[in-house]
Amino acid sequence: MQCSFRQLKEKSLSTEVTQMQWNPKMDLLALANTQGEVWLHRLNWQRVWTLSPPTGTTEGQGVTGLAWRPDGQVLGVGYQNGQVVLCDVEKAEVLHTSTLSHPVSCMTWQEAEDKHRVTSAPVHVDQSSSPVSSPATPQDTAADFLPRLTPLPKGYSATDKANSEEEIVEDNKRLSSQTRLNILVVGDEGGRLLSVTLSSDLQCLSAVVQHQASADTSQPEHTICLTTYMENTLRSMSEAWEDILLEMDNKLAKFAETIDNKDPDWQVSDEFLQLLMWGKASPELQSFLLNTLTEKGLKKLGLSIDNSYSNIEKLVLNHLQRVIDNSMKNFKAFFRWVYAVMLRLAGEQVPSEVSKMSQKDLAFVAEFLQENLTQETPSPGRPKRFNLEKVGQYLNKKDEDLPFPQDLSKIPWETFMQSSTYLKGSELLFPHHQKKSLYQVFNITKTAVDRALEGPAAVIGRSFNCLGSLPLYSMVKRFSGGEPRHVFTLVIPDQDTLSRILVIRHPTQLHSELLVMEGAWLKVGGQLGEQETKRCSSHKILDVSYYDEGTLALLLQEGEGECCPVLALLPLMALDDCGFAVLDVLHTFPLAATVAAIGDRVGLCMYDVAHQITQYRYLENADPGVMAVGGERKVGAVLYGHQRRLRLFDMNAEEEGDSDEDISDNDMQDLNETR
């Protein structure tokens, strides 16, 4: 059926494109270029966003792999420098980053099949075998026992864009939309992995390698979500604390410089203590209070510090909240006292509620001056800074004990713990690092989590057993994919002629330790489908790709004559008549380099599938190189050989479809509905 596919667009590209991948749920095409960028385009070629290369990526370390999560919400991007980045489909926001020790060579993202879904399995599948149930979706009941995570303050740069929205603060990895188990498999060049695929029941991993595969380790994403949230929380607290220090420096720096010029051994705290003890302000302090600080400035400083403390208090546990409460008492007592002094110096009447100072209030002020207005010893080229040690000590990143550890003797729970012989030192309770900062405790926790996850990762790696292997060719094109109960590997071995495909299949349900692989040769003759006349004697096979679970997509070119390219679809059931032969499987791994390729060792049949191709389109005036297709959305893209031009197609043969604008306008609506 000529002209089965409707051409939508033909576009020139500003940069050479190296990778293409259609979103499985929306009409969105991800493209990677030679500059390491990733573009996301709608079907009408409107660009949604551009993802820049990650920090540390140098020129020449471009994108080497693209893979969409099966629900279409997250795009995985692999780079030449070994980084793997997961980004959100809506705003290109980076959700997670991992780094491998070798460059990424291939990526695939597979979801477990739905046991309730009715599939149109090809006729060659053994229907007598019992279907395998998909893994049960684990139910997360943490919300029944744990409070919701507090949204991070929006005013600080440490907060991710995603975390600024309360509704997704607990889902910064975009996990909530998933209903079935899915696995992202990333191959790197350390294992010489060229292509890898998982069966739809997740029971079989098929890989094409040059030498040997290496195991990869991943961590449960929910744990990473919480670790990322903790890290962002600490960063937000540190920035809020820096705001307090900056306010103190701005207000007191000039006054401190004046005092230092008068007497290097005299400090700001001494000036205020003298005022507190004797009720007399020096001329310098009086000038500072009335002319520099002013009543309005004092109120603004107090409000700023109060807001910063409030932001920190929202993010921490109870033990630090007690410290903040004590510090706030000292702050308020200090500001009330200074305000009363400023009014007296200005000759104004002091309100009775301000002038009242109990002995306890005086103790608060003295404690504030002693602990919070100390000055750091200045380093070369840097002025003196003020320390607010009581709270700031908990945000110290250095590996040193707290200078002012909290007194736990008056806390009922701590007293009960120390008096109980059963609870004291119990491994059932989290250890309390009384003299360590929050950053130090976070690093201890993160190290413990990473160590705990190493064990499961190693066990999962050991659970993969190599049941067999086949020596292949130094391939030009390769593709691995599957339908419900078979995994197919297709190889185009002849670089010069591109005249044939080696098809290898094996079942995903293994009933014994013996792996049975079958193979056959495919070619595409000159007469496609129901053509009345031959346009050529045979077709070259430029590219092959997975379209959907029952169909392959082929990018062909006429062997002679006009040499016109052809975009075609081949039903997998057409392979039933190929006469697959059982292959001689090697049960040793890695492969010996001297073993001949399987196609040369076994007399496989050659099968012409040209007459099985009924959906195709000739691509006039095109010089195609590679293609990308999406069966669920019935879309396709063909990239020219020079990588600077491409064509977009609507692959739906039954109906013409809506206009380009109608299609693209629904993209973001689809996205919102799936969230």
C-alpha positions as CSV (number, residue, x, y, z in Angstrom):
1,M,0.0,0.0,0.0
2,Q,2.0,2.9,-1.3
3,C,1.6,6.3,0.5
4,S,0.4,4.5,3.7
5,F,2.2,7.1,5.8
6,R,1.4,10.8,5.6
7,Q,4.3,13.2,5.6
8,L,3.8,16.0,8.1
9,K,6.9,18.1,8.1
10,E,10.4,18.3,6.6
11,K,12.7,20.4,8.6
12,S,16.4,21.6,8.5
13,L,18.4,21.3,11.7
14,S,20.8,23.9,13.0
15,T,23.1,21.2,14.4
16,E,23.8,17.6,13.4
17,V,21.5,15.1,15.2
18,T,22.9,11.9,16.6
19,Q,20.0,10.3,18.5
20,M,16.2,10.3,18.2
21,Q,13.5,8.8,20.4
22,W,9.7,9.2,20.3
23,N,7.8,9.5,23.6
24,P,5.7,6.4,24.0
25,K,2.6,8.2,25.2
26,M,2.7,11.7,23.6
27,D,3.6,13.1,20.2
28,L,6.9,14.4,21.4
29,L,10.3,13.7,19.8
30,A,13.6,13.9,21.7
31,L,16.7,14.6,19.6
32,A,20.3,14.7,20.7
33,N,22.8,16.8,18.8
34,T,26.6,16.8,18.4
35,Q,26.9,19.6,21.0
36,G,25.6,17.4,23.8
37,E,22.2,19.1,23.9
38,V,18.8,17.4,23.9
39,W,15.8,19.0,22.2
40,L,12.2,18.1,22.7
41,H,9.9,18.9,19.8
42,R,6.2,18.5,19.3
43,L,4.8,17.0,16.1
44,N,4.3,20.4,14.5
45,W,8.1,21.0,15.3
46,Q,7.4,23.5,18.1
47,R,10.3,23.2,20.5
48,V,9.2,22.4,24.1
49,W,12.6,22.7,25.8
50,T,16.3,22.3,25.4
51,L,18.4,20.3,27.9
52,S,22.0,21.6,28.1
53,P,24.9,19.2,28.7
54,P,25.6,18.5,32.4
55,T,28.3,20.3,34.3
56,G,31.7,18.7,33.6
57,T,30.9,17.6,30.1
58,T,33.6,18.7,27.6
59,E,33.4,19.1,23.9
60,G,33.1,15.8,22.1
61,Q,31.4,14.1,25.1
62,G,28.0,14.1,23.6
63,V,24.8,12.1,24.1
64,T,25.2,8.4,23.5
65,G,21.8,7.1,24.6
66,L,18.2,8.1,25.0
67,A,15.4,6.1,26.6
68,W,11.8,7.2,27.7
69,R,10.2,5.7,30.8
70,P,7.3,3.7,29.6
71,D,4.7,6.2,31.0
72,G,6.4,9.0,29.0
73,Q,6.9,11.2,32.0
74,V,10.7,10.9,32.3
75,L,13.5,10.9,29.7
76,G,16.8,9.1,30.4
77,V,19.9,10.6,28.7
78,G,23.3,8.9,28.7
79,Y,26.5,10.8,27.9
80,Q,30.0,10.0,26.7
81,N,31.5,10.9,30.0
82,G,29.5,8.2,31.8
83,Q,26.8,10.5,33.3
84,V,23.1,9.3,33.2
85,V,20.6,12.1,33.6
86,L,16.8,11.6,34.2
87,C,14.8,14.7,33.3
88,D,11.1,15.6,33.5
89,V,9.2,15.7,30.3
90,E,7.4,19.0,31.1
91,K,10.2,21.3,32.0
92,A,13.5,19.4,31.3
93,E,14.1,19.6,35.1
94,V,16.9,17.2,36.1
95,L,15.4,14.7,38.6
96,H,18.3,12.4,39.1
97,T,22.0,12.1,38.0
98,S,24.2,9.0,38.2
99,T,27.8,8.6,37.0
100,L,29.2,5.4,35.6
101,S,32.9,4.6,35.3
102,H,32.7,4.2,31.5
103,P,30.9,6.0,28.7
104,V,27.2,5.0,28.2
105,S,26.8,2.9,25.1
106,C,23.1,1.9,25.1
107,M,19.9,2.4,27.1
108,T,16.5,0.7,27.3
109,W,13.6,1.2,29.7
110,Q,11.1,-1.7,30.0
111,E,7.9,-2.0,32.0
112,A,6.5,-5.2,33.3
113,E,3.6,-6.5,31.2
114,D,0.0,-6.2,32.5
115,K,-1.3,-9.7,33.0
116,H,-4.9,-8.4,32.5
117,R,-4.0,-6.8,29.1
118,V,-5.1,-8.7,26.0
119,T,-2.3,-8.9,23.5
120,S,-2.3,-9.9,19.9
121,A,0.5,-12.4,20.1
122,P,2.1,-13.6,16.8
123,V,1.0,-17.0,15.7
124,H,4.4,-18.6,16.2
125,V,4.2,-18.1,20.0
126,D,3.7,-21.3,21.9
127,Q,0.1,-20.6,23.2
128,S,0.2,-23.7,25.4
129,S,2.7,-22.2,27.8
130,S,1.0,-20.6,30.8
131,P,1.2,-16.8,30.9
132,V,3.5,-15.3,33.5
133,S,1.9,-12.9,35.9
134,S,3.4,-9.5,36.0
135,P,5.1,-8.7,39.3
136,A,2.6,-7.3,41.8
137,T,2.8,-3.6,42.2
138,P,4.1,-2.8,45.7
139,Q,1.8,-0.6,47.8
140,D,3.6,2.2,49.5
141,T,1.9,2.7,52.9
142,A,4.5,5.1,54.3
143,A,2.0,8.0,54.2
144,D,-0.1,6.2,56.8
145,F,2.6,6.4,59.4
146,L,4.9,9.3,58.4
147,P,4.1,13.0,58.1
148,R,4.2,14.7,54.7
149,L,7.5,16.3,53.8
150,T,7.5,20.1,54.5
151,P,7.8,22.1,51.3
152,L,11.2,23.9,51.2
153,P,11.2,27.7,51.3
154,K,10.7,29.3,47.8
155,G,13.0,32.2,48.5
156,Y,16.3,30.2,48.4
157,S,18.1,29.0,45.3
158,A,18.8,25.6,46.9
159,T,15.2,24.7,46.4
160,D,14.6,22.8,43.2
161,K,12.0,24.2,40.8
162,A,9.9,21.1,41.4
163,N,10.1,21.4,45.2
164,S,8.6,24.9,45.0
165,E,5.3,23.2,44.3
166,E,3.8,21.7,47.4
167,E,1.9,19.0,45.5
168,I,5.0,17.3,44.2
169,V,7.5,18.0,47.0
170,E,7.4,14.3,48.0
171,D,7.6,13.1,44.3
172,N,10.7,14.9,43.1
173,K,11.6,11.8,41.0
174,R,8.2,11.6,39.4
175,L,7.4,8.2,40.8
176,S,3.7,8.6,41.6
177,S,2.5,8.1,38.0
178,Q,3.9,4.6,37.8
179,T,1.6,1.7,38.2
180,R,3.9,-1.2,37.2
181,L,7.5,-2.2,37.9
182,N,9.8,-0.8,35.3
183,I,13.6,-1.1,34.9
184,L,16.1,1.2,33.2
185,V,19.0,-0.8,31.8
186,V,22.2,1.2,31.0
187,G,25.1,-0.4,29.2
188,D,28.6,1.1,29.2
189,E,31.6,0.7,27.1
190,G,33.5,-1.0,30.0
191,G,31.4,-4.1,29.2
192,R,31.4,-3.4,25.4
193,L,27.6,-3.5,25.4
194,L,26.2,-2.5,22.0
195,S,22.5,-3.3,22.5
196,V,20.4,-4.6,25.4
197,T,16.7,-5.4,25.9
198,L,14.5,-6.8,28.6
199,S,11.5,-9.1,27.8
200,S,8.1,-7.7,28.7
201,D,7.8,-10.1,31.6
202,L,11.2,-8.9,32.9
203,Q,12.4,-12.6,33.1
204,C,15.0,-12.4,30.3
205,L,17.8,-9.9,29.6
206,S,19.3,-10.1,26.1
207,A,22.5,-8.2,25.3
208,V,24.7,-7.8,22.3
209,V,28.3,-7.4,23.5
210,Q,31.7,-7.1,21.9
211,H,33.6,-8.9,24.7
212,Q,32.0,-9.1,28.1
213,A,29.3,-7.4,30.1
214,S,29.8,-5.7,33.4
215,A,27.2,-5.4,36.1
216,D,25.7,-2.0,36.9
217,T,24.5,-1.0,40.3
218,S,21.4,1.2,41.0
219,Q,19.7,2.4,44.2
220,P,16.0,2.4,45.0
221,E,14.6,5.7,43.8
222,H,12.5,6.4,46.9
223,T,15.6,6.3,49.1
224,I,17.3,8.7,46.7
225,C,14.2,11.0,46.8
226,L,14.6,11.3,50.6
227,T,18.3,11.8,50.4
228,T,17.9,14.5,47.9
229,Y,15.3,16.2,50.0
230,M,17.5,16.1,53.1
231,E,20.4,17.6,51.1
232,N,18.2,20.4,49.8
233,T,16.8,21.0,53.3
234,L,20.3,21.5,54.7
235,R,21.2,23.8,51.9
236,S,18.1,25.9,52.5
237,M,18.8,26.1,56.2
238,S,22.4,27.2,55.5
239,E,21.3,29.9,53.1
240,A,18.7,31.2,55.6
241,W,21.5,31.2,58.2
242,E,23.8,33.1,55.8
243,D,21.0,35.7,55.5
244,I,21.1,36.3,59.2
245,L,24.9,36.7,59.2
246,L,24.7,39.0,56.3
247,E,22.2,41.2,58.1
248,M,24.4,41.3,61.2
249,D,27.5,42.1,59.2
250,N,25.7,44.9,57.2
251,K,24.4,46.6,60.4
252,L,27.4,46.1,62.7
253,A,30.5,46.1,60.4
254,K,31.0,49.9,60.4
255,F,30.5,50.2,64.1
256,A,32.9,47.3,64.7
257,E,35.5,49.1,62.6
258,T,35.1,52.3,64.6
259,I,35.5,50.4,67.9
260,D,38.6,48.6,66.5
261,N,40.2,51.8,65.5
262,K,39.6,53.2,69.0
263,D,40.9,50.1,70.8
264,P,41.8,46.9,69.1
265,D,41.2,44.9,72.3
266,W,37.7,46.3,72.7
267,Q,34.8,44.6,70.9
268,V,31.1,45.3,70.0
269,S,29.9,43.0,72.7
270,D,32.0,44.9,75.3
271,E,30.2,48.1,74.3
272,F,26.8,46.6,74.8
273,L,27.8,44.9,78.1
274,Q,29.0,48.2,79.5
275,L,25.7,49.7,78.5
276,L,23.8,46.8,80.1
277,M,25.9,47.0,83.4
278,W,26.2,50.7,83.9
279,G,23.4,52.1,81.8
280,K,25.8,54.5,80.0
281,A,26.5,54.4,76.3
282,S,29.8,55.6,74.8
283,P,29.6,58.4,72.2
284,E,30.4,55.8,69.4
285,L,27.6,53.5,70.5
286,Q,25.1,56.4,70.9
287,S,25.9,57.6,67.4
288,F,25.5,54.1,66.1
289,L,22.1,53.5,67.7
290,L,20.6,56.9,66.8
291,N,22.1,57.6,63.4
292,T,23.2,54.3,61.8
293,L,21.0,51.6,63.2
294,T,17.9,53.8,63.8
295,E,14.6,52.6,65.2
296,K,13.3,51.6,61.7
297,G,16.5,49.7,61.0
298,L,16.3,47.8,64.3
299,K,12.8,46.7,63.6
300,K,13.8,45.6,60.1
301,L,16.8,43.6,61.4
302,G,14.7,41.9,64.1
303,L,12.0,41.0,61.5
304,S,14.6,39.6,59.1
305,I,16.3,37.4,61.8
306,D,12.9,36.2,63.0
307,N,11.9,35.2,59.4
308,S,15.1,33.4,58.8
309,Y,14.8,31.5,62.1
310,S,11.2,30.6,61.2
311,N,12.3,29.2,57.8
312,I,15.0,27.1,59.6
313,E,12.5,26.0,62.3
314,K,10.1,24.6,59.7
315,L,12.8,22.2,58.4
316,V,14.3,20.7,61.4
317,L,13.6,18.1,64.1
318,N,12.6,18.9,67.7
319,H,16.1,18.9,69.2
320,L,17.2,21.9,67.1
321,Q,13.9,23.6,67.5
322,R,14.6,23.8,71.2
323,V,17.9,25.5,70.4
324,I,16.1,28.0,68.1
325,D,13.5,28.7,70.8
326,N,16.2,29.6,73.3
327,S,18.1,31.8,70.7
328,M,14.8,33.6,69.8
329,K,14.2,34.4,73.5
330,N,17.7,35.9,73.7
331,F,17.2,37.8,70.4
332,K,13.8,39.3,71.4
333,A,15.1,40.3,74.9
334,F,18.2,42.0,73.2
335,F,16.1,43.9,70.7
336,R,13.6,45.0,73.3
337,W,16.4,46.3,75.5
338,V,18.2,48.1,72.6
339,Y,14.9,49.6,71.5
340,A,14.3,51.0,75.1
341,V,17.9,52.4,75.1
342,M,17.4,54.1,71.8
343,L,14.2,55.8,72.9
344,R,15.9,57.1,76.1
345,L,18.9,58.4,74.1
346,A,16.5,60.2,71.8
347,G,14.7,61.8,74.7
348,E,11.4,60.0,73.9
349,Q,9.1,58.3,76.3
350,V,9.6,54.6,76.7
351,P,6.4,52.5,76.7
352,S,5.9,50.6,80.0
353,E,5.8,47.2,78.3
354,V,9.2,47.9,76.7
355,S,10.9,49.3,79.8
356,K,10.1,46.4,82.1
357,M,13.2,44.2,82.3
358,S,13.3,41.3,84.7
359,Q,16.4,39.7,86.0
360,K,15.7,36.8,83.6
361,D,15.5,39.2,80.7
362,L,18.8,40.7,81.7
363,A,20.3,37.2,81.8
364,F,19.0,36.6,78.2
365,V,20.6,39.8,77.0
366,A,23.9,39.0,78.6
367,E,23.8,35.5,77.1
368,F,23.1,36.9,73.7
369,L,26.0,39.3,73.9
370,Q,28.4,36.6,75.1
371,E,27.5,33.9,72.6
372,N,26.1,35.7,69.5
373,L,28.1,38.9,69.1
374,T,31.6,37.4,69.1
375,Q,33.7,38.3,66.2
376,E,35.8,36.0,64.0
377,T,39.5,36.6,63.7
378,P,39.8,38.2,60.3
379,S,41.6,36.4,57.5
380,P,43.8,38.3,55.0
381,G,41.7,40.4,52.7
382,R,38.5,39.6,54.6
383,P,36.9,41.8,57.3
384,K,35.7,40.6,60.7
385,R,32.4,38.7,60.7
386,F,29.9,38.1,63.5
387,N,29.1,34.6,64.7
388,L,25.7,33.4,65.9
389,E,27.1,30.2,67.3
390,K,24.1,28.7,69.1
391,V,22.2,27.7,66.0
392,G,25.0,28.1,63.4
393,Q,27.1,25.4,64.9
394,Y,24.5,22.8,63.7
395,L,25.2,23.9,60.1
396,N,28.9,23.5,60.2
397,K,30.3,21.2,57.5
398,K,33.7,20.7,59.2
399,D,34.4,17.5,61.0
400,E,34.6,19.0,64.5
401,D,32.6,18.8,67.7
402,L,29.9,21.4,68.5
403,P,31.3,24.3,70.6
404,F,28.0,24.7,72.5
405,P,26.4,21.2,72.7
406,Q,22.9,21.2,74.1
407,D,22.3,20.3,77.7
408,L,20.2,17.2,77.7
409,S,19.8,16.7,81.4
410,K,16.5,18.5,81.6
411,I,14.9,16.6,78.7
412,P,12.5,13.9,80.1
413,W,13.1,11.4,77.3
414,E,16.8,11.6,77.5
415,T,16.7,11.2,81.3
416,F,14.4,8.2,80.9
417,M,16.8,6.7,78.3
418,Q,19.8,7.0,80.5
419,S,18.1,5.5,83.5
420,S,16.7,2.5,81.6
421,T,19.1,-0.5,81.4
422,Y,17.1,-1.9,78.5
423,L,17.0,1.2,76.3
424,K,20.4,2.6,77.1
425,G,22.6,1.5,74.2
426,S,19.8,-0.4,72.4
427,E,20.4,-1.1,68.7
428,L,16.6,-0.6,68.1
429,L,16.9,3.1,68.6
430,F,18.7,5.6,66.4
431,P,22.0,6.8,67.9
432,H,22.1,10.4,69.0
433,H,25.2,12.2,67.9
434,Q,25.0,14.9,70.5
435,K,28.3,16.7,69.5
436,K,27.9,16.5,65.7
437,S,26.3,19.1,63.4
438,L,23.4,18.3,61.0
439,Y,25.7,18.1,58.1
440,Q,27.9,15.6,59.9
441,V,24.9,13.4,60.8
442,F,23.6,13.7,57.2
443,N,26.9,12.4,55.8
444,I,26.9,9.5,58.3
445,T,23.3,8.6,57.3
446,K,24.1,8.9,53.6
447,T,27.1,6.7,53.9
448,A,25.1,4.1,55.9
449,V,22.3,4.1,53.2
450,D,24.8,3.7,50.4
451,R,26.5,0.8,52.2
452,A,23.1,-0.9,52.9
453,L,22.2,-0.7,49.2
454,E,25.4,-2.3,48.0
455,G,24.3,-5.7,49.3
456,P,21.0,-5.9,47.3
457,A,22.7,-4.6,44.2
458,A,25.4,-7.3,44.4
459,V,22.7,-10.0,45.0
460,I,20.7,-8.8,42.0
461,G,23.8,-8.8,39.9
462,R,24.6,-12.4,40.9
463,S,21.1,-13.5,40.0
464,F,21.8,-13.0,36.3
465,N,23.2,-16.2,34.8
466,C,24.5,-16.4,31.2
467,L,22.7,-19.4,29.7
468,G,24.3,-19.2,26.3
469,S,26.0,-17.0,23.8
470,L,26.4,-16.7,20.0
471,P,29.4,-15.2,18.1
472,L,28.0,-12.5,15.8
473,Y,29.4,-10.2,13.2
474,S,31.1,-6.9,13.5
475,M,27.7,-5.3,12.9
476,V,26.8,-2.1,11.2
477,K,23.2,-2.0,12.6
478,R,21.7,-3.9,15.5
479,F,18.4,-3.9,17.3
480,S,16.9,-5.9,20.1
481,G,13.2,-6.1,20.9
482,G,10.5,-8.5,21.7
483,E,6.9,-9.5,21.8
484,P,5.2,-11.1,24.8
485,R,7.1,-14.4,24.8
486,H,10.1,-14.0,22.5
487,V,13.0,-11.7,22.3
488,F,14.4,-10.9,18.9
489,T,17.9,-9.7,18.0
490,L,18.4,-8.4,14.5
491,V,21.8,-7.8,12.9
492,I,22.7,-6.2,9.6
493,P,26.2,-7.7,9.1
494,D,27.2,-6.6,5.6
495,Q,28.4,-3.1,5.6
496,D,29.0,-2.9,1.8
497,T,25.8,-4.6,0.4
498,L,23.3,-4.1,3.4
499,S,21.4,-6.9,1.7
500,R,20.3,-9.2,4.5
501,I,19.3,-9.3,8.2
502,L,20.2,-12.0,10.6
503,V,17.2,-12.7,12.9
504,I,17.8,-14.5,16.2
505,R,15.0,-15.3,18.6
506,H,14.7,-17.1,22.0
507,P,11.9,-17.6,24.4
508,T,11.6,-15.5,27.6
509,Q,10.1,-18.3,29.6
510,L,13.0,-20.7,30.3
511,H,11.8,-24.1,31.5
512,S,15.4,-25.4,32.0
513,E,18.9,-24.2,32.2
514,L,19.4,-24.9,28.5
515,L,18.9,-21.9,26.3
516,V,17.4,-22.5,22.8
517,M,18.1,-19.9,20.2
518,E,16.8,-20.0,16.6
519,G,18.0,-18.0,13.6
520,A,17.1,-17.2,10.0
521,W,18.2,-14.8,7.2
522,L,15.9,-12.1,5.9
523,K,16.1,-10.1,2.7
524,V,13.8,-7.7,1.0
525,G,13.3,-8.4,-2.7
526,G,12.3,-5.9,-5.4
527,Q,8.5,-6.3,-5.4
528,L,6.9,-4.9,-2.3
529,G,3.5,-6.1,-1.2
530,E,1.0,-6.3,-4.1
531,Q,3.1,-4.3,-6.6
532,E,2.4,-5.3,-10.2
533,T,5.9,-4.6,-11.4
534,K,9.3,-4.7,-9.9
535,R,11.0,-1.4,-9.4
536,C,14.3,-3.1,-8.6
537,S,15.8,-6.6,-8.0
538,S,16.3,-6.1,-4.3
539,H,16.4,-3.5,-1.5
540,K,19.2,-2.5,0.8
541,I,18.3,-2.5,4.5
542,L,19.5,0.8,6.0
543,D,17.9,0.6,9.4
544,V,15.6,-1.6,11.4
545,S,13.7,-0.7,14.6
546,Y,10.9,-1.9,16.9
547,Y,7.6,-0.3,16.0
548,D,5.2,-2.2,18.4
549,E,5.0,-5.7,19.8
550,G,3.8,-7.1,16.6
551,T,5.6,-5.0,14.0
552,L,9.1,-4.0,12.8
553,A,9.9,-0.8,11.0
554,L,12.4,-1.0,8.1
555,L,14.2,1.8,6.3
556,L,15.0,0.5,2.8
557,Q,16.6,1.7,-0.4
558,E,16.2,0.4,-3.9
559,G,19.3,-1.5,-5.0
560,E,19.4,0.0,-8.5
561,G,17.3,2.3,-10.8
562,E,16.2,5.4,-9.0
563,C,17.6,4.1,-5.7
564,C,14.6,5.6,-3.9
565,P,14.4,5.2,-0.1
566,V,11.4,3.4,1.4
567,L,9.9,3.5,4.9
568,A,8.1,0.3,5.6
569,L,6.4,-1.8,8.3
570,L,6.8,-5.6,8.5
571,P,4.5,-7.7,10.7
572,L,6.4,-10.0,13.0
573,M,4.0,-12.8,12.2
574,A,5.6,-12.8,8.7
575,L,8.6,-14.4,10.3
576,D,6.5,-17.5,11.1
577,D,7.3,-18.9,7.6
578,C,11.0,-18.2,7.8
579,G,11.9,-21.7,8.9
580,F,14.0,-20.8,11.9
581,A,16.8,-23.2,12.6
582,V,18.2,-24.1,16.0
583,L,21.5,-22.4,16.6
584,D,24.6,-24.0,18.2
585,V,24.8,-22.1,21.5
586,L,28.1,-21.6,23.3
587,H,27.7,-22.1,27.0
588,T,31.0,-20.5,27.9
589,F,31.4,-16.8,28.4
590,P,33.3,-14.7,27.3
591,L,33.4,-15.7,23.7
592,A,36.6,-16.9,22.1
593,A,37.7,-14.4,19.4
594,T,38.5,-17.2,17.0
595,V,35.0,-18.7,16.8
596,A,33.3,-18.1,13.5
597,A,30.2,-16.0,13.3
598,I,27.0,-18.1,13.7
599,G,25.7,-17.2,10.2
600,D,28.8,-18.8,8.7
601,R,28.8,-21.9,10.9
602,V,25.1,-22.9,10.4
603,G,23.3,-23.2,7.1
604,L,20.4,-20.9,7.7
605,C,17.6,-20.4,5.2
606,M,17.2,-17.1,3.4
607,Y,13.6,-15.7,3.4
608,D,12.3,-12.9,1.2
609,V,9.8,-10.8,3.2
610,A,9.1,-8.3,0.4
611,H,5.6,-9.6,-0.3
612,Q,4.7,-9.4,3.4
613,I,5.3,-5.6,3.4
614,T,2.0,-4.0,2.7
615,Q,2.5,-0.6,4.4
616,Y,5.2,1.5,3.0
617,R,6.0,4.9,1.5
618,Y,8.7,6.0,-1.0
619,L,10.8,8.9,0.2
620,E,11.5,11.0,-2.9
621,N,14.4,13.3,-2.9
622,A,15.8,12.0,0.4
623,D,19.1,10.7,1.5
624,P,18.1,8.8,4.7
625,G,20.4,7.6,7.4
626,V,18.5,6.4,10.4
627,M,14.9,6.5,11.7
628,A,12.9,6.7,14.9
629,V,9.3,5.3,15.2
630,G,6.7,5.1,17.9
631,G,4.0,2.5,17.5
632,E,1.7,3.7,20.3
633,R,1.4,7.2,18.9
634,K,1.7,6.1,15.2
635,V,4.5,8.5,14.4
636,G,7.9,8.3,12.7
637,A,10.9,10.4,11.9
638,V,13.6,9.8,9.2
639,L,17.0,11.6,9.6
640,Y,19.0,12.3,6.5
641,G,22.5,10.9,6.2
642,H,24.2,14.3,6.8
643,Q,22.2,14.5,10.1
644,R,21.0,18.1,9.4
645,R,17.5,17.4,8.0
646,L,14.6,15.2,8.9
647,R,11.0,14.3,7.9
648,L,8.1,13.6,10.3
649,F,5.4,11.1,9.4
650,D,1.9,10.1,10.6
651,M,2.2,6.3,10.4
652,N,-1.6,5.7,10.9
653,A,-2.6,4.0,7.6
654,E,-6.3,3.7,8.4
655,E,-7.2,7.4,8.8
656,E,-5.8,10.7,7.7
657,G,-5.8,12.2,11.2
658,D,-6.2,15.8,12.3
659,S,-4.1,18.7,11.2
660,D,-0.6,19.2,12.6
661,E,-1.8,22.0,14.9
662,D,-4.6,19.9,16.4
663,I,-2.2,17.1,17.1
664,S,0.4,19.2,18.8
665,D,-2.1,21.2,20.8
666,N,-3.1,18.0,22.6
667,D,0.4,17.1,23.6
668,M,0.4,19.0,26.9
669,Q,-3.2,18.1,27.6
670,D,-2.1,14.4,27.3
671,L,0.7,15.2,29.7
672,N,-1.5,16.8,32.3
673,E,-4.0,14.0,32.1
674,T,-1.3,11.4,32.8
675,R,0.1,13.2,35.8
